[in-house]
Amino acid sequence: MSDGTRSPARNFTWTALRIMTGLTFITHGMRFLFGMFGGFGPDGGPAALMSRYGVAGVLEVFGGALFTLGLFTRPVAFLLSGQMAVAYFWIHVGGGGLWWWDNSGDKVILYCFIYLLFTAWGAGPHSVDAWREAGSE
């Protein structure tokens, strides 16, 4: 995107989308990693760290934190987009059919494509990445 097309409203919404996506992702990962917000599984505790849900929790908490700050946004967003694609096909399709209206995978699809957008666009002007770029010039 060229700098001439960025309006204050666009910069605000770009930043707000990044921050809210990251924060909601962190809280989702905290369910797996720490058993918070209702926890994981029938007993509501944390997932085993070396299970697929434990690894997902690590990616979601730490990747979500980096994403929220806008630090290493493109590679982190690419990784998290891939995680969501894998989650869709491994967990949602594997447990409920191909279509999101049958397998409750709509949230996973949205995360996947939001992260893919940030892989292409970057963190935006209000981010640690932008601050680091400005400092290196």
N, CA, C and O atoms as a DFTB+ gen file, in Angstrom:
548 C
 N C O
     1  1       0.841      -1.175       0.000
     2  2       0.000       0.000       0.000
     3  2       0.885       1.238       0.000
     4  3       1.927       1.279       0.655
     5  1       0.462       2.209      -0.724
     6  2       1.232       3.447      -0.728
     7  2       0.809       4.322       0.442
     8  3      -0.336       4.262       0.891
     9  1       1.749       5.143       0.939
    10  2       1.443       6.008       2.076
    11  2       0.346       7.013       1.747
    12  3      -0.368       7.462       2.643
    13  1       0.203       7.374       0.468
    14  2      -0.806       8.349       0.079
    15  2      -2.230       7.856       0.244
    16  3      -3.156       8.666       0.255
    17  1      -2.436       6.548       0.372
    18  2      -3.798       6.006       0.494
    19  2      -4.198       5.744       1.944
    20  3      -5.304       5.265       2.196
    21  1      -3.335       6.043       2.886
    22  2      -3.637       5.755       4.296
    23  2      -4.292       6.957       4.959
    24  3      -3.669       8.009       5.103
    25  1      -5.520       6.803       5.352
    26  2      -6.224       7.851       6.080
    27  2      -6.129       7.552       7.572
    28  3      -5.810       6.426       7.952
    29  1      -6.400       8.543       8.428
    30  2      -6.387       8.263       9.871
    31  2      -7.376       7.163      10.264
    32  3      -7.070       6.340      11.126
    33  1      -8.544       7.141       9.649
    34  2      -9.534       6.102       9.977
    35  2      -9.016       4.722       9.562
    36  3      -9.197       3.741      10.284
    37  1      -8.380       4.657       8.410
    38  2      -7.836       3.382       7.943
    39  2      -6.718       2.914       8.872
    40  3      -6.661       1.735       9.220
    41  1      -5.838       3.813       9.275
    42  2      -4.756       3.455      10.196
    43  2      -5.309       2.976      11.526
    44  3      -4.799       2.015      12.101
    45  1      -6.359       3.646      12.024
    46  2      -6.963       3.258      13.294
    47  2      -7.579       1.865      13.199
    48  3      -7.355       1.027      14.072
    49  1      -8.356       1.615      12.140
    50  2      -9.016       0.316      12.036
    51  2      -8.023      -0.807      11.767
    52  3      -8.216      -1.930      12.234
    53  1      -6.967      -0.514      11.019
    54  2      -5.906      -1.489      10.759
    55  2      -5.255      -1.902      12.085
    56  3      -5.041      -3.085      12.351
    57  1      -4.949      -0.897      12.902
    58  2      -4.336      -1.148      14.207
    59  2      -5.306      -1.865      15.141
    60  3      -4.927      -2.814      15.826
    61  1      -6.562      -1.408      15.167
    62  2      -7.564      -2.020      16.045
    63  2      -7.791      -3.484      15.680
    64  3      -7.924      -4.329      16.565
    65  1      -7.836      -3.790      14.385
    66  2      -8.014      -5.181      13.961
    67  2      -6.836      -6.034      14.413
    68  3      -7.030      -7.151      14.892
    69  1      -5.622      -5.523      14.266
    70  2      -4.442      -6.278      14.691
    71  2      -4.476      -6.526      16.194
    72  3      -4.262      -7.654      16.639
    73  1      -4.742      -5.497      16.971
    74  2      -4.719      -5.631      18.431
    75  2      -5.828      -6.557      18.924
    76  3      -5.573      -7.431      19.754
    77  1      -7.036      -6.385      18.436
    78  2      -8.143      -7.220      18.913
    79  2      -7.997      -8.674      18.456
    80  3      -8.352      -9.593      19.193
    81  1      -7.483      -8.882      17.259
    82  2      -7.239     -10.252      16.801
    83  2      -6.205     -10.912      17.705
    84  3      -6.390     -12.051      18.135
    85  1      -5.119     -10.202      17.993
    86  2      -4.081     -10.745      18.861
    87  2      -4.574     -11.025      20.265
    88  3      -4.267     -12.073      20.831
    89  1      -5.339     -10.098      20.839
    90  2      -5.838     -10.286      22.212
    91  2      -6.816     -11.453      22.309
    92  3      -6.750     -12.239      23.254
    93  1      -7.717     -11.570      21.346
    94  2      -8.652     -12.700      21.401
    95  2      -7.916     -14.023      21.195
    96  3      -8.297     -15.045      21.766
    97  1      -6.871     -14.000      20.385
    98  2      -6.079     -15.206      20.155
    99  2      -5.330     -15.601      21.428
   100  3      -5.252     -16.783      21.763
   101  1      -4.785     -14.617      22.131
   102  2      -4.089     -14.893      23.397
   103  2      -5.030     -15.571      24.384
   104  3      -4.667     -16.577      24.994
   105  1      -6.234     -15.030      24.546
   106  2      -7.165     -15.606      25.524
   107  2      -7.576     -17.021      25.122
   108  3      -7.785     -17.877      25.982
   109  1      -7.689     -17.264      23.830
   110  2      -7.993     -18.627      23.382
   111  2      -6.857     -19.571      23.755
   112  3      -7.099     -20.678      24.237
   113  1      -5.628     -19.139      23.535
   114  2      -4.474     -19.961      23.892
   115  2      -4.329     -20.166      25.386
   116  3      -3.836     -21.207      25.822
   117  1      -4.751     -19.186      26.180
   118  2      -4.660     -19.316      27.642
   119  2      -5.565     -20.427      28.169
   120  3      -5.292     -21.016      29.215
   121  1      -6.630     -20.704      27.446
   122  2      -7.488     -21.843      27.819
   123  2      -6.685     -23.137      27.731
   124  3      -6.732     -23.965      28.641
   125  1      -5.948     -23.310      26.632
   126  2      -5.163     -24.526      26.435
   127  2      -3.952     -24.577      27.355
   128  3      -3.662     -25.614      27.952
   129  1      -3.254     -23.469      27.468
   130  2      -1.959     -23.450      28.146
   131  2      -2.077     -23.406      29.665
   132  3      -1.320     -24.074      30.369
   133  1      -3.035     -22.611      30.175
   134  2      -3.134     -22.396      31.623
   135  2      -4.460     -22.844      32.232
   136  3      -4.630     -22.768      33.449
   137  1      -5.395     -23.305      31.419
   138  2      -6.694     -23.717      31.941
   139  2      -7.582     -22.549      32.331
   140  3      -8.541     -22.729      33.081
   141  1      -7.279     -21.349      31.833
   142  2      -8.067     -20.158      32.172
   143  2      -9.316     -20.073      31.291
   144  3      -9.427     -20.781      30.291
   145  1     -10.243     -19.208      31.668
   146  2     -11.451     -18.907      30.883
   147  2     -12.263     -20.159      30.563
   148  3     -12.757     -20.322      29.448
   149  1     -12.392     -21.019      31.529
   150  2     -13.145     -22.251      31.339
   151  2     -12.293     -23.461      31.059
   152  3     -12.770     -24.593      31.138
   153  1     -11.034     -23.235      30.732
   154  2     -10.104     -24.336      30.540
   155  2     -10.374     -25.162      29.309
   156  3     -11.115     -24.766      28.409
   157  1      -9.757     -26.310      29.297
   158  2      -9.793     -27.211      28.147
   159  2     -10.310     -28.570      28.573
   160  3      -9.997     -29.050      29.663
   161  1     -11.090     -29.179      27.724
   162  2     -11.554     -30.541      27.970
   163  2     -12.655     -30.619      29.000
   164  3     -13.121     -29.597      29.505
   165  1     -13.069     -31.830      29.311
   166  2     -14.204     -32.001      30.224
   167  2     -13.934     -31.535      31.655
   168  3     -14.864     -31.130      32.352
   169  1     -12.674     -31.586      32.107
   170  2     -12.368     -31.146      33.475
   171  2     -12.025     -29.666      33.555
   172  3     -11.878     -29.128      34.652
   173  1     -11.894     -28.998      32.417
   174  2     -11.642     -27.561      32.409
   175  2     -10.235     -27.151      32.779
   176  3     -10.011     -25.987      33.113
   177  1      -9.283     -28.057      32.734
   178  2      -7.901     -27.729      33.080
   179  2      -7.085     -27.386      31.845
   180  3      -7.636     -27.232      30.755
   181  1      -5.763     -27.264      32.015
   182  2      -4.900     -27.013      30.855
   183  2      -4.680     -28.295      30.053
   184  3      -4.844     -29.403      30.565
   185  1      -4.309     -28.121      28.799
   186  2      -3.944     -29.257      27.957
   187  2      -2.509     -29.661      28.285
   188  3      -1.728     -28.840      28.767
   189  1      -2.165     -30.900      28.030
   190  2      -0.781     -31.344      28.202
   191  2       0.104     -30.540      27.253
   192  3      -0.227     -30.384      26.077
   193  1       1.222     -30.032      27.757
   194  2       2.070     -29.122      26.994
   195  2       2.546     -29.724      25.677
   196  3       2.595     -29.018      24.670
   197  1       2.891     -30.984      25.657
   198  2       3.418     -31.596      24.440
   199  2       2.332     -32.238      23.576
   200  3       2.640     -33.000      22.659
   201  1       1.083     -31.939      23.860
   202  2      -0.013     -32.392      22.994
   203  2      -0.231     -31.355      21.898
   204  3       0.338     -30.265      21.957
   205  1      -1.038     -31.678      20.910
   206  2      -1.306     -30.704      19.846
   207  2      -2.006     -29.467      20.397
   208  3      -1.815     -28.370      19.872
   209  1      -2.814     -29.624      21.445
   210  2      -3.480     -28.469      22.038
   211  2      -2.513     -27.643      22.891
   212  3      -2.637     -26.420      22.961
   213  1      -1.575     -28.292      23.524
   214  2      -0.554     -27.562      24.276
   215  2       0.330     -26.743      23.356
   216  3       0.635     -25.586      23.647
   217  1       0.739     -27.338      22.250
   218  2       1.544     -26.604      21.260
   219  2       0.728     -25.459      20.679
   220  3       1.251     -24.361      20.491
   221  1      -0.558     -25.701      20.389
   222  2      -1.429     -24.634      19.897
   223  2      -1.514     -23.507      20.921
   224  3      -1.498     -22.334      20.547
   225  1      -1.603     -23.843      22.201
   226  2      -1.652     -22.817      23.247
   227  2      -0.400     -21.963      23.274
   228  3      -0.486     -20.745      23.433
   229  1       0.761     -22.580      23.120
   230  2       2.022     -21.827      23.078
   231  2       2.024     -20.874      21.887
   232  3       2.344     -19.695      22.034
   233  1       1.667     -21.383      20.706
   234  2       1.614     -20.528      19.519
   235  2       0.622     -19.388      19.685
   236  3       0.902     -18.254      19.297
   237  1      -0.528     -19.686      20.255
   238  2      -1.579     -18.679      20.387
   239  2      -1.230     -17.620      21.421
   240  3      -1.493     -16.439      21.193
   241  1      -0.656     -17.998      22.533
   242  2      -0.307     -17.013      23.561
   243  2       0.882     -16.165      23.123
   244  3       0.806     -14.936      23.132
   245  1       1.966     -16.806      22.743
   246  2       3.171     -16.046      22.417
   247  2       3.091     -15.408      21.034
   248  3       3.525     -14.271      20.850
   249  1       2.542     -16.132      20.063
   250  2       2.334     -15.538      18.743
   251  2       1.326     -14.409      18.799
   252  3       1.506     -13.378      18.150
   253  1       0.269     -14.597      19.568
   254  2      -0.738     -13.547      19.733
   255  2      -0.168     -12.304      20.391
   256  3      -0.541     -11.186      20.034
   257  1       0.737     -12.487      21.352
   258  2       1.369     -11.335      22.016
   259  2       2.247     -10.560      21.037
   260  3       2.177      -9.332      20.987
   261  1       3.068     -11.257      20.263
   262  2       3.897     -10.586      19.256
   263  2       3.025      -9.875      18.228
   264  3       3.321      -8.749      17.827
   265  1       1.960     -10.529      17.807
   266  2       1.051      -9.949      16.824
   267  2       0.367      -8.700      17.375
   268  3       0.251      -7.698      16.670
   269  1      -0.083      -8.750      18.620
   270  2      -0.731      -7.599      19.248
   271  2       0.202      -6.398      19.276
   272  3      -0.213      -5.276      18.987
   273  1       1.454      -6.630      19.622
   274  2       2.441      -5.552      19.659
   275  2       2.849      -5.086      18.262
   276  3       3.357      -3.977      18.098
   277  1       2.631      -5.919      17.277
   278  2       3.092      -5.604      15.930
   279  2       4.588      -5.812      15.799
   280  3       5.277      -5.015      15.163
   281  1       5.091      -6.877      16.398
   282  2       6.514      -7.196      16.375
   283  2       6.720      -8.483      15.574
   284  3       6.139      -9.520      15.893
   285  1       7.557      -8.409      14.527
   286  2       7.771      -9.536      13.607
   287  2       6.442     -10.000      13.012
   288  3       6.184     -11.195      12.872
   289  1       5.617      -9.028      12.672
   290  2       4.231      -9.303      12.311
   291  2       4.082     -10.223      11.109
   292  3       3.305     -11.176      11.161
   293  1       4.802      -9.963      10.036
   294  2       4.613     -10.787       8.836
   295  2       4.951     -12.259       9.072
   296  3       4.123     -13.111       8.752
   297  1       6.119     -12.604       9.613
   298  2       6.386     -14.034       9.831
   299  2       5.474     -14.661      10.883
   300  3       5.071     -15.816      10.740
   301  1       5.145     -13.919      11.934
   302  2       4.243     -14.447      12.963
   303  2       2.855     -14.677      12.368
   304  3       2.239     -15.714      12.612
   305  1       2.364     -13.719      11.592
   306  2       1.045     -13.862      10.970
   307  2       1.021     -15.047      10.008
   308  3       0.029     -15.773       9.942
   309  1       2.101     -15.243       9.267
   310  2       2.185     -16.380       8.350
   311  2       2.118     -17.695       9.125
   312  3       1.389     -18.608       8.735
   313  1       2.868     -17.795      10.211
   314  2       2.858     -18.987      11.045
   315  2       1.466     -19.250      11.620
   316  3       0.979     -20.380      11.590
   317  1       0.828     -18.198      12.146
   318  2      -0.486     -18.371      12.764
   319  2      -1.573     -18.658      11.736
   320  3      -2.525     -19.381      12.027
   321  1      -1.439     -18.094      10.531
   322  2      -2.376     -18.425       9.456
   323  2      -2.272     -19.912       9.124
   324  3      -3.284     -20.588       8.943
   325  1      -1.049     -20.409       9.046
   326  2      -0.845     -21.834       8.798
   327  2      -1.394     -22.700       9.917
   328  3      -1.983     -23.753       9.670
   329  1      -1.197     -22.251      11.152
   330  2      -1.737     -22.994      12.292
   331  2      -3.256     -23.105      12.169
   332  3      -3.824     -24.168      12.418
   333  1      -3.906     -22.018      11.789
   334  2      -5.365     -22.042      11.671
   335  2      -5.831     -22.899      10.500
   336  3      -6.880     -23.538      10.585
   337  1      -5.069     -22.923       9.411
   338  2      -5.415     -23.806       8.291
   339  2      -5.315     -25.270       8.720
   340  3      -6.190     -26.080       8.415
   341  1      -4.237     -25.594       9.429
   342  2      -4.079     -26.959       9.936
   343  2      -5.202     -27.288      10.916
   344  3      -5.775     -28.375      10.851
   345  1      -5.522     -26.368      11.822
   346  2      -6.595     -26.601      12.794
   347  2      -7.931     -26.851      12.101
   348  3      -8.711     -27.703      12.527
   349  1      -8.186     -26.105      11.033
   350  2      -9.454     -26.304      10.327
   351  2      -9.560     -27.724       9.782
   352  3     -10.556     -28.412      10.004
   353  1      -8.523     -28.154       9.068
   354  2      -8.609     -29.464       8.434
   355  2      -8.390     -30.615       9.413
   356  3      -8.980     -31.683       9.249
   357  1      -7.557     -30.413      10.419
   358  2      -7.251     -31.485      11.356
   359  2      -8.352     -31.656      12.408
   360  3      -8.774     -32.773      12.708
   361  1      -8.803     -30.542      12.955
   362  2      -9.764     -30.603      14.056
   363  2     -11.204     -30.481      13.561
   364  3     -12.043     -31.326      13.874
   365  1     -11.490     -29.444      12.797
   366  2     -12.879     -29.164      12.431
   367  2     -13.393     -30.086      11.330
   368  3     -14.465     -30.673      11.476
   369  1     -12.656     -30.225      10.239
   370  2     -13.083     -31.146       9.182
   371  2     -13.036     -32.577       9.696
   372  3     -13.940     -33.369       9.428
   373  1     -11.983     -32.908      10.435
   374  2     -11.841     -34.256      10.973
   375  2     -12.934     -34.632      11.951
   376  3     -13.225     -35.813      12.137
   377  1     -13.545     -33.634      12.581
   378  2     -14.565     -33.923      13.582
   379  2     -15.977     -33.573      13.186
   380  3     -16.902     -33.802      13.964
   381  1     -16.183     -33.008      11.962
   382  2     -17.551     -32.605      11.680
   383  2     -17.889     -32.311      10.241
   384  3     -18.906     -31.665       9.990
   385  1     -17.109     -32.740       9.293
   386  2     -17.431     -32.493       7.896
   387  2     -16.677     -31.307       7.329
   388  3     -16.043     -30.551       8.065
   389  1     -16.749     -31.151       6.027
   390  2     -15.961     -30.153       5.309
   391  2     -16.428     -28.713       5.535
   392  3     -15.595     -27.810       5.606
   393  1     -17.711     -28.482       5.648
   394  2     -18.249     -27.109       5.647
   395  2     -18.359     -26.529       7.046
   396  3     -18.766     -27.214       7.984
   397  1     -17.995     -25.266       7.179
   398  2     -17.939     -24.589       8.476
   399  2     -19.287     -24.544       9.174
   400  3     -19.323     -24.484      10.403
   401  1     -20.378     -24.569       8.461
   402  2     -21.684     -24.561       9.122
   403  2     -21.985     -25.917       9.759
   404  3     -22.874     -26.032      10.603
   405  1     -21.242     -26.935       9.349
   406  2     -21.394     -28.257       9.960
   407  2     -20.351     -28.530      11.042
   408  3     -20.601     -29.314      11.957
   409  1     -19.177     -27.885      10.945
   410  2     -18.076     -28.265      11.834
   411  2     -17.648     -27.163      12.805
   412  3     -16.646     -27.324      13.502
   413  1     -18.373     -26.062      12.868
   414  2     -18.079     -24.929      13.767
   415  2     -16.685     -24.340      13.529
   416  3     -16.039     -23.876      14.468
   417  1     -16.226     -24.360      12.285
   418  2     -14.896     -23.858      11.965
   419  2     -14.859     -22.434      11.460
   420  3     -13.828     -21.990      10.956
   421  1     -15.967     -21.699      11.583
   422  2     -16.009     -20.342      11.030
   423  2     -14.994     -19.414      11.682
   424  3     -14.366     -18.612      10.989
   425  1     -14.819     -19.502      12.990
   426  2     -13.840     -18.646      13.672
   427  2     -12.417     -18.955      13.210
   428  3     -11.607     -18.045      13.030
   429  1     -12.119     -20.218      13.022
   430  2     -10.791     -20.635      12.576
   431  2     -10.514     -20.107      11.169
   432  3      -9.406     -19.653      10.883
   433  1     -11.512     -20.165      10.297
   434  2     -11.359     -19.632       8.941
   435  2     -11.088     -18.133       8.986
   436  3     -10.206     -17.642       8.282
   437  1     -11.839     -17.405       9.808
   438  2     -11.626     -15.955       9.908
   439  2     -10.229     -15.637      10.420
   440  3      -9.553     -14.775       9.858
   441  1      -9.782     -16.312      11.473
   442  2      -8.416     -16.099      11.953
   443  2      -7.400     -16.373      10.838
   444  3      -6.468     -15.593      10.641
   445  1      -7.578     -17.464      10.121
   446  2      -6.651     -17.833       9.058
   447  2      -6.520     -16.707       8.034
   448  3      -5.407     -16.335       7.662
   449  1      -7.632     -16.170       7.584
   450  2      -7.580     -15.153       6.541
   451  2      -7.203     -13.773       7.072
   452  3      -6.618     -12.981       6.333
   453  1      -7.516     -13.462       8.320
   454  2      -7.036     -12.209       8.917
   455  2      -5.510     -12.261       9.029
   456  3      -4.829     -11.292       8.693
   457  1      -4.980     -13.377       9.497
   458  2      -3.521     -13.509       9.582
   459  2      -2.874     -13.481       8.199
   460  3      -1.784     -12.933       8.037
   461  1      -3.521     -14.056       7.224
   462  2      -2.999     -14.011       5.860
   463  2      -2.963     -12.564       5.342
   464  3      -2.016     -12.174       4.660
   465  1      -3.975     -11.787       5.660
   466  2      -4.006     -10.369       5.293
   467  2      -2.822      -9.625       5.904
   468  3      -2.156      -8.851       5.216
   469  1      -2.556      -9.852       7.186
   470  2      -1.440      -9.174       7.843
   471  2      -0.089      -9.696       7.357
   472  3       0.908      -8.978       7.436
   473  1      -0.038     -10.927       6.859
   474  2       1.181     -11.421       6.228
   475  2       1.504     -10.560       5.014
   476  3       2.663     -10.222       4.776
   477  1       0.491     -10.211       4.260
   478  2       0.685      -9.397       3.052
   479  2       0.851      -7.909       3.363
   480  3       1.707      -7.250       2.772
   481  1       0.051      -7.376       4.275
   482  2       0.032      -5.933       4.530
   483  2       1.023      -5.484       5.600
   484  3       1.435      -4.324       5.596
   485  1       1.409      -6.351       6.497
   486  2       2.261      -5.947       7.610
   487  2       1.446      -5.424       8.772
   488  3       0.216      -5.447       8.747
   489  1       2.144      -4.952       9.789
   490  2       1.504      -4.564      11.052
   491  2       0.755      -3.247      10.993
   492  3      -0.181      -3.032      11.763
   493  1       1.151      -2.372      10.099
   494  2       0.534      -1.048      10.049
   495  2       1.400      -0.012      10.731
   496  3       2.444      -0.333      11.299
   497  1       0.956       1.238      10.672
   498  2       1.793       2.345      11.138
   499  2       1.939       2.452      12.655
   500  3       2.892       3.063      13.139
   501  1       1.020       1.874      13.400
   502  2       1.077       1.963      14.865
   503  2       1.494       0.611      15.421
   504  3       0.670      -0.135      15.949
   505  1       2.780       0.301      15.297
   506  2       3.283      -1.013      15.691
   507  2       4.760      -0.909      16.030
   508  3       5.426       0.065      15.679
   509  1       5.256      -1.915      16.712
   510  2       6.686      -1.981      17.006
   511  2       7.477      -2.128      15.705
   512  3       8.564      -1.564      15.579
   513  1       6.946      -2.875      14.743
   514  2       7.624      -3.009      13.449
   515  2       7.811      -1.645      12.784
   516  3       8.893      -1.351      12.277
   517  1       6.767      -0.812      12.781
   518  2       6.868       0.518      12.177
   519  2       7.867       1.385      12.949
   520  3       8.634       2.136      12.348
   521  1       7.855       1.281      14.263
   522  2       8.794       2.037      15.096
   523  2      10.226       1.609      14.793
   524  3      11.118       2.451      14.695
   525  1      10.448       0.305      14.645
   526  2      11.793      -0.199      14.331
   527  2      12.236       0.244      12.951
   528  3      13.397       0.604      12.757
   529  1      11.320       0.221      11.984
   530  2      11.671       0.692      10.633
   531  2      12.024       2.175      10.629
   532  3      12.979       2.585       9.969
   533  1      11.264       2.974      11.357
   534  2      11.542       4.424      11.422
   535  2      12.881       4.692      12.088
   536  3      13.582       5.631      11.709
   537  1      13.243       3.888      13.068
   538  2      14.514       4.057      13.766
   539  2      15.710       3.640      12.957
   540  3      16.827       4.083      13.227
   541  1      15.496       2.780      11.951
   542  2      16.620       2.310      11.157
   543  2      16.913       3.214       9.949
   544  3      17.911       3.027       9.253
   545  1      16.053       4.171       9.717
   546  2      16.272       5.080       8.566
   547  2      17.185       6.223       8.892
   548  3      17.459       7.061       8.032
